[in-house]
Amino acid sequence: MLRFRLFLERKTSSFDGEEVAEDTMADPAKQAKFDFKAWFGRHNKDLRGPEVFEAARILKQELGFKKVGVIGYCWGGWAAFRLGAKGRNLVDCVSVAHPTFLTTEEMDAVDVPVQIMAPENDIAFTPDLKAYANKKIPELNVEYDYQHFPKLSHGFATRGDHNDKLQKQGLERAKNAAVTWFATMLHQH
């Protein structure tokens, strides 16, 4: 996973160098000033998708990685599902946590083992999308692991508060779940 992340950061534009400070989402004043709509407009699926797919293609087809797993947090959730879509043959399994902009069509198209780590409270991965995933993905004949994180909110797996016991436990559980998922899915056969 680390190799892919480092490779992806070198091979893609990394959001054209636009960085969002880590504390932006944790600080209500900074969050209120951040223009989410504009940022997502500058880094939409159509613009960033090809970069992500090219990085995965190079890993699998040119560098010869036999197995590739992908994890997508928040905005990266849709990209992980698209990488695992039927006919792409770019990744061998997918894990996502609190995915944003994930559509039912992207869930319908997945063709590799999928893990979803979903907080109870999520403005992006809504109860309707959770219900859809839990109905549809098992019908696709792929391995499926759905992890529910009660009392936690969107962003828990990346920016949870280490000083809050519940959030720290959620962070640790998500990390352990992803590590176990990849160890299992990438080392089968």
C-alpha positions, 0 to 999 in steps of 0.5 A: 500500500505504501509503495502504491501511495508513494508511486501515485504521488510521484506519477500523478499531479497530487491535486496540482500541488493544492494542499488542504491543511490537516487541521482544516476539517477539525477547526470549525473556523477553518472548515467554514472558510474552506470552499468544498464545492470549488475544491471538488470542482477542481479535483473531480472524477473526470479530471483525477480518475485517469491519473489514478487509473494510469498509476494502477495500470503502470504498477500492474502491467509495466512494473509487474506487481502480481497483486495490487490492493487499493484503499480509498478514504473519503474522496478516494472511495469512488476511485477505489471502486472504479479501479475494481470495476469489471474489465479494468483488471487494475486491482485485486481488492478494494477497501474504503472508509467513509467514501465520498461521491460513491455512486450506486453505479460504481458499486454495481460495477465492482468485480473484486473483493470489497471492504467498506468501513462506515461510520454511523454518522456520515453526510457522504455515505448516507444510510441509503447508500449503506443499505444499497451497498449491503444489498447489492455487493453480496449479490455480485459474487465477490468477497464482501466485508462491511464494518460498522463504526457506531457513534463515529462520523465521516473522517474517523479513519483519517482524522480521528482525535487520538485523545478521544478514546472512542475515536482512537479505538475507531482509528485503530480498529479501521487500521487493523481491519484494513491490514487484515483485509489486504493480508487475506485478499492479496495472499490467497492462492 
